[in-house]
Amino acid sequence: MRAPEAQPGRQLKMATVTELKAVLKDTLEKRGVLGHLKARIRAEVFSALDDDREPRPTLSHENLLINELIREYLEFNKYKYTASVLTAESGQPAVPLDRQFLIRELNAFEESKDNTIATCLLVHLLDRNL
């Protein structure tokens, strides 16, 4: 493959690696995918380095509920790779706990007429206590 030739009267400028990186980063940021890609890479690296042979500590009932509130918050806000790292690292069950079970266990929510809460439970807890 031959290098492109400059047209008469025009000077051909080759981009440096630094310039290409800057343009690529800017383009990915403008498209809104840079953060997603970084999170995905972190999750994949963590998954590759995670040692499945090493047993996870037993979760207390309180930690199970706290982790589930955090996972629900992460998933509600579409932080799915962060949620996957939390689940893997904490030993939280892969299948989320039932939302109504969480509401009953926390015993911190007034039941609405249709027994639903429109936002994630963690935000609901903060709203009620601020």
Secondary structure by P-SEA (a helix, b strand, c coil): cccccccccbbbbbbcaaaaaaaaaaaaaaaccaaaaaaaaaaaaaaaacccccccccccaaaaaaaaaaaaaaaaacaaaaaaaaaaaaccccccccaaaaaaaaccccccccccccccaaaaaaaacc
